Amino acid sequence: MNDTQRMTGQLNPEGLWFQTSGDSEGEGEWIVLLHGFPASSDDWADVAPGLAGQARVLVHDMLGYGRSSKPAGADYSVRAHTDRLLRLCQQLGIRRAAFVGHDLGGILLQQIIHRWRMGHSPVEVTGAAFLNSSIYHHLYRPTLRQRLLAYKPLGRHLVRSLSAKSFKKSMAGVWGPTPPKPAYLEALWQHFSRGNGHLLSPDHLQYIAERKKFGSQWMQSVQQFDRPLALVWGIDDPVSGKHVLDHARVLLPRSQVTEVRAGHFPQVEAPQTVLRALLEWVRTLRSIEA
């Protein structure tokens, strides 16, 4: 890894942990990678370096996740996560960027596109790529644990019984043909539970209700988005898998589509396949701007 690719991590004033990589001196494209629930930016560890050879890359842990601060009582809504991300982009001088969103990150990406189309975003969206995100709320198939935790009165009680063993079993259940490595599941649990962050699950899962309320409006903006789109999808995902992709193919016919033999976390399960698809999408971005 050379000097321009070296990843450096730090906290911003709002408590968001972030890393940048790529050519920090040049004026190349920015690519912003957005993680999902209940993960962190570590999910991009095998993809970000390959993208950093082509563009400047930003990853961050949303508030309440990973290495970021996890304050009780904070606003963990999709709107608040998006506000904090766009402020971080402003702090870094990012005025134009392409965004890649997985899971919850894809829901943030829907709202980012909507804001930009409405003239309410300080960052121009030059392209968008979605990975296994429940972008159509009526097709979402949450796990039983997610449904229970999302109901706050019950969720705040149940989350206290969440153990490393039950968490890992639940996560393994959304994997594809190749089982997750124990080391990955352990690291995922450590990041999720650091500072008792797992107790925030009912707050995080309010995105389910937000998406139901605003999702159609956000997705309409995505369908009207005229910049390069990519759908990179683990087709063995029981939560947001092939049934979501098949629907998106119809409503987003201009999209570059890549089916990945993986479950809910294709960037972890099949990182090289995902990287190749995203690099093809980056080439499309450049051809449009040339």
C-alpha positions as CSV (number, residue, x, y, z in Angstrom):
1,M,0.0,0.0,0.0
2,N,1.6,3.3,-1.1
3,D,1.2,6.7,0.6
4,T,-1.8,7.8,-1.4
5,Q,-3.6,4.5,-0.6
6,R,-2.9,4.4,3.1
7,M,-6.0,4.5,5.2
8,T,-6.1,6.9,8.2
9,G,-8.9,6.8,10.7
10,Q,-10.1,9.6,13.0
11,L,-13.2,11.0,14.8
12,N,-14.9,14.1,13.7
13,P,-16.4,16.6,16.2
14,E,-19.8,14.7,16.1
15,G,-18.1,11.5,17.1
16,L,-18.2,9.9,13.6
17,W,-15.2,7.6,12.9
18,F,-14.1,7.8,9.3
19,Q,-11.3,6.8,7.0
20,T,-10.2,8.3,3.7
21,S,-8.0,6.6,1.1
22,G,-6.8,7.2,-2.5
23,D,-5.2,10.3,-4.0
24,S,-5.5,12.9,-1.3
25,E,-3.7,15.5,-3.3
26,G,-5.6,15.2,-6.6
27,E,-9.0,16.3,-7.8
28,G,-10.2,12.8,-8.6
29,E,-13.7,11.4,-8.0
30,W,-14.9,10.7,-4.5
31,I,-16.7,7.4,-3.7
32,V,-18.5,7.2,-0.4
33,L,-19.2,3.7,0.9
34,L,-22.1,3.3,3.4
35,H,-22.4,0.2,5.7
36,G,-25.6,-1.4,7.0
37,F,-27.1,-2.6,10.2
38,P,-25.6,-4.0,12.5
39,A,-22.2,-3.7,10.8
40,S,-19.5,-1.0,10.3
41,S,-17.2,0.3,7.7
42,D,-15.1,-2.8,8.2
43,D,-17.5,-4.6,5.8
44,W,-15.7,-2.6,3.0
45,A,-12.2,-3.7,4.0
46,D,-11.7,-6.0,1.0
47,V,-13.3,-3.6,-1.5
48,A,-12.2,-0.1,-0.5
49,P,-8.5,-0.6,-1.3
50,G,-9.3,-1.7,-4.9
51,L,-11.5,1.4,-5.4
52,A,-8.9,3.6,-3.8
53,G,-6.6,2.8,-6.8
54,Q,-9.2,4.6,-9.0
55,A,-10.7,7.3,-6.9
56,R,-10.7,8.9,-3.4
57,V,-12.7,6.8,-1.0
58,L,-14.5,7.7,2.2
59,V,-15.9,5.2,4.6
60,H,-17.3,6.0,8.0
61,D,-19.1,4.3,10.9
62,M,-22.6,5.8,11.5
63,L,-23.2,7.2,14.9
64,G,-23.9,4.3,17.2
65,Y,-22.0,1.8,15.1
66,G,-18.4,0.4,15.0
67,R,-15.8,2.8,16.3
68,S,-18.1,5.9,16.4
69,S,-19.5,7.3,19.5
70,K,-22.6,5.5,20.9
71,P,-24.5,8.1,23.0
72,A,-27.8,7.0,24.6
73,G,-30.7,9.2,23.6
74,A,-29.2,10.4,20.3
75,D,-31.2,10.7,17.1
76,Y,-30.6,7.5,15.1
77,S,-33.1,8.2,12.4
78,V,-32.3,7.9,8.7
79,R,-32.6,11.6,8.4
80,A,-30.2,12.3,11.3
81,H,-27.6,9.7,9.9
82,T,-27.9,11.4,6.5
83,D,-27.5,14.9,8.0
84,R,-24.3,13.8,9.9
85,L,-22.9,12.1,6.7
86,L,-23.4,15.2,4.6
87,R,-21.8,17.4,7.2
88,L,-18.8,15.1,7.3
89,C,-18.6,15.4,3.5
90,Q,-18.7,19.2,3.8
91,Q,-15.9,19.1,6.5
92,L,-13.8,17.1,4.0
93,G,-14.5,19.4,1.2
94,I,-16.5,16.8,-0.8
95,R,-18.8,18.6,-3.2
96,R,-19.4,15.8,-5.7
97,A,-19.4,12.1,-5.0
98,A,-20.7,8.7,-6.1
99,F,-22.2,6.7,-3.3
100,V,-22.4,2.9,-2.6
101,G,-25.0,1.8,-0.1
102,H,-25.5,-1.6,1.5
103,D,-28.5,-2.5,3.7
104,L,-29.3,0.6,5.9
105,G,-26.6,2.4,3.8
106,G,-28.8,1.9,0.8
107,I,-31.7,3.6,2.5
108,L,-29.5,6.5,3.3
109,L,-28.5,6.6,-0.3
110,Q,-32.1,6.8,-1.4
111,Q,-32.6,9.8,0.8
112,I,-29.3,11.4,-0.4
113,I,-30.5,11.1,-4.0
114,H,-33.9,12.5,-3.0
115,R,-32.4,15.5,-1.2
116,W,-30.0,16.2,-4.1
117,R,-32.9,16.1,-6.7
118,M,-34.9,18.5,-4.5
119,G,-32.0,20.9,-4.2
120,H,-31.4,20.2,-0.5
121,S,-28.0,18.5,-0.6
122,P,-24.6,20.2,-0.4
123,V,-23.1,17.2,-2.3
124,E,-23.8,16.5,-5.9
125,V,-24.6,12.8,-6.5
126,T,-22.6,11.6,-9.6
127,G,-23.7,8.0,-9.3
128,A,-25.3,5.4,-7.1
129,A,-24.7,1.7,-6.4
130,F,-27.0,-0.4,-4.2
131,L,-26.0,-3.7,-2.5
132,N,-28.7,-5.9,-0.9
133,S,-30.8,-3.1,0.5
134,S,-34.5,-3.2,1.3
135,I,-35.2,-0.3,-1.1
136,Y,-38.8,-1.5,-1.6
137,H,-40.4,-1.6,1.9
138,H,-43.2,-4.0,0.8
139,L,-40.6,-6.6,-0.2
140,Y,-38.6,-6.4,3.0
141,R,-38.3,-9.7,4.9
142,P,-36.9,-8.9,8.3
143,T,-35.7,-11.6,10.6
144,L,-37.9,-12.4,13.6
145,R,-35.3,-10.8,15.9
146,Q,-35.4,-7.6,13.9
147,R,-39.2,-7.4,14.0
148,L,-39.2,-7.9,17.8
149,L,-36.4,-5.5,18.5
150,A,-37.9,-2.8,16.3
151,Y,-41.0,-2.7,18.5
152,K,-39.5,-0.4,21.1
153,P,-41.4,-1.3,24.3
154,L,-40.6,-5.0,23.8
155,G,-37.3,-4.4,22.0
156,R,-35.7,-2.5,24.9
157,H,-36.4,-5.5,27.1
158,L,-35.4,-8.2,24.6
159,V,-32.1,-6.5,23.6
160,R,-30.7,-7.0,27.1
161,S,-30.8,-10.7,26.6
162,L,-28.9,-10.5,23.3
163,S,-25.8,-12.6,23.6
164,A,-22.8,-13.1,21.4
165,K,-23.9,-16.6,20.6
166,S,-27.5,-15.6,19.6
167,F,-26.2,-12.6,17.6
168,K,-23.7,-14.8,15.6
169,K,-26.4,-17.4,14.9
170,S,-28.8,-14.7,13.6
171,M,-26.1,-13.2,11.4
172,A,-25.0,-16.6,10.0
173,G,-28.7,-17.2,9.0
174,V,-28.5,-14.4,6.3
175,W,-25.3,-15.7,4.7
176,G,-25.1,-17.4,1.4
177,P,-23.6,-20.8,0.3
178,T,-20.3,-20.3,2.1
179,P,-20.7,-20.0,5.9
180,P,-19.2,-16.8,7.5
181,K,-15.8,-17.1,9.1
182,P,-15.9,-17.2,12.9
183,A,-13.4,-14.4,13.0
184,Y,-15.7,-12.1,11.0
185,L,-18.7,-12.9,13.3
186,E,-16.6,-12.2,16.4
187,A,-15.3,-8.9,15.0
188,L,-18.8,-8.0,14.0
189,W,-20.1,-8.7,17.6
190,Q,-17.2,-6.8,19.2
191,H,-17.9,-3.7,17.1
192,F,-21.7,-3.9,17.6
193,S,-21.5,-4.4,21.3
194,R,-18.6,-2.0,22.1
195,G,-19.8,0.5,24.7
196,N,-23.0,-1.5,25.0
197,G,-23.9,-0.4,21.5
198,H,-26.1,-3.4,21.0
199,L,-28.6,-1.9,23.5
200,L,-29.3,0.8,20.9
201,S,-30.8,-1.8,18.5
202,P,-34.4,-0.6,19.0
203,D,-33.3,2.9,18.2
204,H,-31.4,1.9,15.1
205,L,-34.3,-0.2,13.8
206,Q,-36.6,2.7,13.6
207,Y,-35.5,2.9,10.0
208,I,-38.0,0.1,9.3
209,A,-40.9,2.5,10.1
210,E,-39.2,5.4,8.4
211,R,-38.8,3.5,5.2
212,K,-42.4,2.4,5.3
213,K,-43.5,6.1,5.7
214,F,-41.1,7.8,3.2
215,G,-39.7,4.9,1.1
216,S,-42.0,5.4,-1.9
217,Q,-41.1,9.1,-2.1
218,W,-37.4,8.4,-1.8
219,M,-37.5,5.6,-4.4
220,Q,-39.4,7.8,-6.9
221,S,-36.4,10.1,-6.8
222,V,-34.1,7.1,-7.5
223,Q,-36.2,6.0,-10.4
224,Q,-35.9,9.5,-11.9
225,F,-32.1,9.7,-11.2
226,D,-30.3,10.0,-14.5
227,R,-26.8,9.3,-13.3
228,P,-25.1,5.8,-13.5
229,L,-26.8,3.2,-11.3
230,A,-25.6,-0.2,-10.3
231,L,-27.3,-3.1,-8.5
232,V,-24.8,-5.5,-7.0
233,W,-26.8,-8.2,-5.4
234,G,-26.3,-11.3,-3.3
235,I,-29.1,-13.5,-4.7
236,D,-29.1,-16.0,-1.8
237,D,-30.1,-13.3,0.8
238,P,-33.3,-14.3,2.6
239,V,-33.9,-10.7,3.7
240,S,-33.4,-8.5,0.6
241,G,-32.4,-11.0,-2.0
242,K,-33.3,-11.9,-5.5
243,H,-37.0,-11.0,-5.0
244,V,-35.9,-7.4,-4.4
245,L,-33.4,-7.4,-7.3
246,D,-36.0,-8.8,-9.8
247,H,-38.4,-5.9,-8.8
248,A,-35.6,-3.4,-9.2
249,R,-34.7,-4.6,-12.6
250,V,-38.1,-3.6,-13.9
251,L,-38.3,-0.2,-12.2
252,L,-34.6,0.7,-12.7
253,P,-34.1,-0.6,-16.3
254,R,-30.9,1.5,-16.9
255,S,-29.1,-0.1,-14.0
256,Q,-25.9,-2.1,-14.4
257,V,-26.9,-5.4,-12.7
258,T,-24.5,-8.0,-11.2
259,E,-25.8,-11.1,-9.5
260,V,-23.5,-12.4,-6.8
261,R,-23.7,-15.9,-5.4
262,A,-23.8,-14.7,-1.8
263,G,-26.2,-13.8,0.9
264,H,-26.9,-10.5,2.6
265,F,-23.3,-9.3,2.7
266,P,-21.9,-9.8,-0.8
267,Q,-19.0,-7.3,-0.2
268,V,-17.8,-9.6,2.6
269,E,-18.8,-13.0,1.1
270,A,-17.5,-12.3,-2.4
271,P,-15.5,-9.1,-2.3
272,Q,-13.6,-9.6,-5.6
273,T,-16.9,-10.1,-7.5
274,V,-18.3,-7.0,-5.9
275,L,-15.1,-5.0,-6.6
276,R,-15.1,-6.0,-10.3
277,A,-18.7,-4.8,-10.6
278,L,-18.0,-1.5,-8.8
279,L,-15.0,-0.9,-11.0
280,E,-17.1,-1.4,-14.1
281,W,-19.6,1.1,-12.6
282,V,-16.7,3.6,-12.0
283,R,-15.6,3.3,-15.6
284,T,-19.2,4.2,-16.6
285,L,-19.1,7.2,-14.3
286,R,-15.9,8.4,-16.1
287,S,-17.2,7.8,-19.6
288,I,-20.3,9.9,-18.8
289,E,-18.1,12.8,-17.5
290,A,-15.5,12.5,-20.3
